[in-house]
């Protein structure tokens, strides 16, 4: 007899409540996924190949774009295949998906705080910028941002593996999210929920605090710049980052820091959909729309590519 309290596979409900209408979601979601992948890949390639972008700001921007690609690859391809499939079973891949989704998401917030620190040093300590944000320092900051969540998530995933799931194996989500998993468990999850809150404090709220403090100093410094054009220039370098901060932190705090019973499963799925596919699609536009340096580099590379193609 199968061990029903430790199922070997889970079923992702996804958008099944929509019935046959869910297939209409496939086309728009696929287009958004491909555009998100292409847009963020362009940013990574430009940062890698053009020496004008070999600066701390663009180094962290490249890291963030890579994270956006990986986060979408963790959840969206499976969601797209499930929209066309009647059999939506996910076995060991559920815990693997859980691990990478939350590890990558936590890394994204730490990279956002690294970007805030970079802007703080650039605006508040411009004469010491080269020393304080050297290549070695940036590498250590990025390395810590990547390594820490991946190590910290190991006990979290192992705890989910050893839970007893006696309330069934149907996950009412399009990926293996935390709250739907815990709802299936008949184990005492209070300790796990406390650990989850600690993790949220460690990665989400702490990085938000670093960002908030950094921008507090930035605003104070910029307001003391005598010329209006100087103030606009300083603020323009922060606008896109602040937009990412608002979108990322507001949705994540809503989903994973506020009590789970404060919002319905369907609302959870909608917000998770925004963070998994819509935000990665918008990020390349947010990051580059007002960035004249990046747009100039992109135009230059396009002209260079055009010349190479014509030479052939």
C-alpha positions as CSV (number, residue, x, y, z in Angstrom):
1,X,0.0,0.0,0.0
2,X,1.3,3.5,-0.8
3,X,2.3,5.7,2.0
4,X,-0.3,8.4,1.7
5,X,1.3,10.7,4.4
6,X,4.5,10.8,2.3
7,X,3.3,11.0,-1.3
8,X,5.9,10.4,-4.0
9,X,4.2,12.9,-6.3
10,X,2.1,16.0,-6.2
11,X,-0.5,17.4,-8.6
12,X,-0.4,21.0,-9.5
13,X,-3.9,22.4,-9.9
14,X,-2.7,25.5,-11.7
15,X,-5.5,27.3,-13.5
16,X,-7.8,24.3,-13.7
17,X,-10.8,26.2,-12.2
18,X,-10.9,28.1,-15.5
19,X,-11.7,24.8,-17.3
20,X,-11.0,24.8,-21.1
21,X,-10.5,28.6,-21.0
22,X,-7.1,28.1,-19.5
23,X,-5.7,27.2,-22.9
24,X,-6.3,30.8,-23.9
25,X,-3.6,31.8,-21.4
26,X,-0.9,29.8,-23.1
27,X,-0.3,32.2,-26.0
28,X,0.0,35.5,-23.9
29,X,2.1,33.7,-21.2
30,X,4.5,32.2,-23.7
31,X,5.0,35.6,-25.4
32,X,5.7,37.3,-22.1
33,X,8.1,34.5,-21.1
34,X,10.0,34.7,-24.3
35,X,10.2,38.5,-24.2
36,X,11.4,38.4,-20.6
37,X,14.1,35.9,-21.5
38,X,15.2,37.9,-24.6
39,X,15.1,41.3,-22.8
40,X,17.1,40.1,-19.8
41,X,19.6,38.2,-22.0
42,X,20.2,41.4,-24.0
43,X,21.1,43.2,-20.8
44,X,23.5,40.4,-19.7
45,X,25.2,40.3,-23.1
46,X,25.6,44.1,-23.3
47,X,27.1,44.2,-19.8
48,X,29.5,41.4,-20.6
49,X,30.7,42.6,-24.0
50,X,30.9,46.4,-23.7
51,X,33.6,47.9,-21.6
52,X,31.5,51.1,-21.0
53,X,29.3,49.0,-18.8
54,X,32.1,47.3,-16.8
55,X,31.1,49.3,-13.7
56,X,29.6,48.2,-10.3
57,X,26.1,49.4,-11.2
58,X,26.0,47.4,-14.4
59,X,27.7,44.4,-12.8
60,X,24.8,44.2,-10.3
61,X,22.3,44.9,-13.0
62,X,23.6,41.9,-15.0
63,X,23.3,39.7,-11.9
64,X,19.8,40.9,-11.4
65,X,18.8,40.1,-15.0
66,X,20.4,36.7,-14.7
67,X,18.3,36.0,-11.6
68,X,15.1,37.2,-13.5
69,X,15.8,34.6,-16.2
70,X,16.4,31.8,-13.8
71,X,13.3,32.6,-11.7
72,X,11.1,32.5,-14.7
73,X,12.8,29.2,-15.9
74,X,12.1,27.7,-12.5
75,X,8.3,28.2,-12.6
76,X,7.0,29.3,-16.0
77,X,8.0,26.4,-18.4
78,X,6.2,23.9,-16.1
79,X,3.2,26.2,-15.9
80,X,3.1,26.5,-19.7
81,X,3.2,22.7,-20.2
82,X,0.5,22.2,-17.6
83,X,-1.8,24.6,-19.5
84,X,-1.8,22.1,-22.3
85,X,-1.7,18.9,-20.3
86,X,-4.4,16.9,-18.5
87,X,-1.8,15.0,-16.4
88,X,-0.1,17.5,-14.1
89,X,1.9,15.3,-11.8
90,X,5.2,16.6,-10.4
91,X,7.3,14.2,-8.3
92,X,10.7,15.0,-6.8
93,X,10.8,18.1,-9.1
94,X,8.4,19.7,-6.6
95,X,11.0,20.1,-3.9
96,X,13.7,21.0,-6.5
97,X,11.4,23.7,-7.8
98,X,10.6,24.9,-4.3
99,X,14.4,25.1,-3.5
100,X,15.5,27.0,-6.6
101,X,12.5,29.4,-6.7
102,X,12.9,30.6,-3.1
103,X,16.7,30.6,-3.2
104,X,16.8,32.7,-6.4
105,X,14.1,35.0,-5.1
106,X,16.0,35.6,-1.9
107,X,19.2,36.3,-3.9
108,X,17.3,38.9,-6.0
109,X,16.5,40.9,-2.9
110,X,20.1,40.8,-1.7
111,X,21.3,42.0,-5.1
112,X,18.7,44.8,-5.0
113,X,20.2,45.9,-1.6
114,X,23.7,45.7,-3.2
115,X,22.5,48.0,-6.0
116,X,21.2,50.4,-3.3
117,X,24.6,50.4,-1.6
118,X,26.3,51.1,-4.9
119,X,24.1,54.1,-5.5
120,X,24.7,55.3,-1.9
121,X,28.5,55.2,-2.3
122,X,28.3,56.7,-5.8
123,X,26.2,59.7,-4.7
124,X,27.2,60.2,-1.1
125,X,31.0,59.3,-1.3
126,X,31.9,59.9,-5.0
127,X,35.6,60.5,-4.3
128,X,35.9,57.1,-2.6
129,X,33.7,55.2,-5.0
130,X,36.5,53.5,-6.9
131,X,38.0,52.2,-3.6
132,X,34.8,51.3,-1.8
133,X,33.2,49.6,-4.8
134,X,36.2,47.9,-6.3
135,X,35.9,44.8,-8.4
136,X,36.9,42.6,-5.5
137,X,34.3,44.2,-3.2
138,X,31.5,43.8,-5.8
139,X,32.5,40.2,-6.4
140,X,32.3,39.5,-2.6
141,X,28.9,41.3,-2.3
142,X,27.5,39.4,-5.2
143,X,29.0,36.1,-4.1
144,X,27.5,36.4,-0.6
145,X,24.1,37.3,-2.2
146,X,24.2,34.1,-4.2
147,X,25.6,31.7,-1.7
148,X,23.8,32.6,1.5
149,X,20.2,31.9,0.3
150,X,21.1,28.7,-1.4
151,X,22.8,27.4,1.8
152,X,20.0,28.7,4.1
153,X,17.3,27.1,2.0
154,X,18.7,23.6,2.5
155,X,17.1,23.0,5.9
156,X,13.9,24.6,4.7
157,X,13.5,22.1,1.9
158,X,14.6,19.1,4.0
159,X,11.9,20.0,6.5
160,X,9.2,19.9,3.7
161,X,10.5,16.6,2.6
162,X,9.9,15.1,6.0
163,X,6.5,16.5,6.6
164,X,3.4,14.2,6.6
165,X,1.0,15.2,3.9
166,X,-2.2,13.5,4.9
167,X,-4.5,16.2,3.5
168,X,-3.9,15.0,-0.1
169,X,-1.3,15.7,-2.7
170,X,-3.1,18.4,-4.8
171,X,-1.3,21.7,-4.7
172,X,-3.7,24.6,-5.5
173,X,-1.0,26.6,-7.4
174,X,0.9,26.6,-10.7
175,X,4.2,25.8,-8.9
176,X,5.3,24.2,-5.6
177,X,4.7,27.3,-3.4
178,X,5.2,27.3,0.4
179,X,1.7,28.0,1.7
180,X,-0.2,25.4,-0.4
181,X,2.4,22.8,0.7
182,X,1.9,23.5,4.3
183,X,-1.8,23.4,3.9
184,X,-1.5,19.7,2.8
185,X,0.4,18.8,5.9
186,X,-1.1,17.2,9.0
187,X,2.2,17.8,10.9
188,X,2.6,20.6,13.4
189,X,4.0,23.3,11.2
190,X,4.2,26.1,13.8
191,X,8.0,25.8,14.1
192,X,8.4,25.7,10.3
193,X,6.2,28.8,10.0
194,X,8.4,30.6,12.6
195,X,11.5,29.5,10.7
196,X,9.9,30.9,7.5
197,X,9.3,34.2,9.2
198,X,13.0,34.3,10.3
199,X,14.0,33.7,6.7
200,X,11.8,36.4,5.5
201,X,13.3,38.8,8.1
202,X,16.8,37.7,7.1
203,X,16.5,38.1,3.3
204,X,13.5,40.3,2.5
205,X,13.1,42.7,5.4
206,X,16.8,43.1,6.2
207,X,17.6,43.9,2.5
208,X,14.7,46.3,2.4
209,X,16.0,48.0,5.5
210,X,19.5,48.4,3.9
211,X,17.8,49.8,0.8
212,X,15.7,52.2,2.9
213,X,18.6,53.5,4.9
214,X,20.7,53.9,1.7
215,X,18.1,56.0,0.0
216,X,17.6,58.0,3.2
217,X,21.2,59.1,2.9
218,X,20.9,59.5,-0.9
219,X,17.9,61.9,-0.6
220,X,19.6,63.9,2.1
221,X,22.7,64.3,0.0
222,X,20.9,65.1,-3.3
223,X,18.8,67.8,-1.6
224,X,22.0,69.6,-0.7
225,X,23.1,69.7,-4.4
226,X,22.8,73.4,-5.3
227,X,21.7,73.0,-9.0
228,X,18.4,71.6,-10.1
229,X,20.0,69.8,-13.0
230,X,22.5,68.1,-10.6
231,X,19.6,66.9,-8.4
232,X,17.7,65.6,-11.4
233,X,20.8,63.7,-12.7
234,X,21.4,62.2,-9.3
235,X,17.8,61.1,-8.9
236,X,17.6,59.7,-12.5
237,X,20.3,57.1,-11.7
238,X,18.0,55.8,-8.9
239,X,14.6,55.9,-10.5
240,X,14.6,52.5,-12.2
241,X,16.1,50.8,-9.1
242,X,13.4,52.3,-6.9
243,X,10.7,51.0,-9.3
244,X,12.1,47.5,-9.0
245,X,12.3,47.8,-5.2
246,X,8.7,48.9,-5.0
247,X,7.4,46.0,-7.2
248,X,9.6,43.3,-5.7
249,X,9.2,44.1,-2.1
250,X,5.4,45.0,-2.1
251,X,4.5,41.7,-3.9
252,X,6.8,39.5,-1.8
253,X,5.8,41.0,1.6
254,X,2.2,40.5,0.6
255,X,2.7,36.9,-0.3
256,X,5.3,35.6,2.2
257,X,5.5,38.0,5.2
258,X,1.8,38.9,5.8
259,X,-0.2,36.1,7.4
260,X,-1.3,33.5,4.9
261,X,-5.0,33.7,5.8
262,X,-5.1,37.4,5.0
263,X,-5.7,36.7,1.3
264,X,-7.2,33.9,-0.8
265,X,-5.4,31.3,-2.8
266,X,-6.5,32.8,-6.1
267,X,-5.2,36.2,-5.1
268,X,-1.9,34.5,-4.2
269,X,-1.7,32.8,-7.6
270,X,-2.3,36.2,-9.3
271,X,0.4,38.0,-7.4
272,X,2.8,35.1,-7.9
273,X,2.1,35.2,-11.6
274,X,3.0,38.9,-11.6
275,X,6.3,38.2,-9.9
276,X,7.1,35.1,-11.9
277,X,6.4,36.4,-15.5
278,X,5.1,40.0,-15.7
279,X,7.8,41.6,-13.6
280,X,10.7,39.8,-15.4
281,X,9.1,41.0,-18.7
282,X,8.9,44.6,-17.5
283,X,12.3,44.8,-15.9
284,X,14.4,45.3,-19.0
285,X,12.2,48.2,-19.9
286,X,12.3,49.6,-16.4
287,X,16.0,49.3,-16.2
288,X,16.9,50.8,-19.6
289,X,14.1,53.1,-20.5
290,X,15.7,56.2,-18.9
291,X,19.3,54.9,-19.0
292,X,21.0,56.9,-21.7
293,X,24.3,55.1,-21.3
294,X,22.8,51.7,-21.8
295,X,20.7,52.9,-24.8
296,X,23.8,54.4,-26.4
297,X,25.7,51.2,-25.9
298,X,22.8,49.1,-27.3
299,X,22.6,51.4,-30.4
300,X,26.3,51.1,-30.9
301,X,26.3,47.3,-30.7
302,X,23.3,47.1,-33.0
303,X,25.2,49.3,-35.6
304,X,28.3,47.1,-35.2
305,X,26.2,43.9,-35.7
306,X,24.5,45.5,-38.8
307,X,27.9,46.3,-40.2
308,X,29.2,42.8,-39.7
309,X,26.1,41.3,-41.3
310,X,26.5,43.7,-44.3
311,X,30.1,42.7,-44.7
312,X,29.0,39.1,-45.0
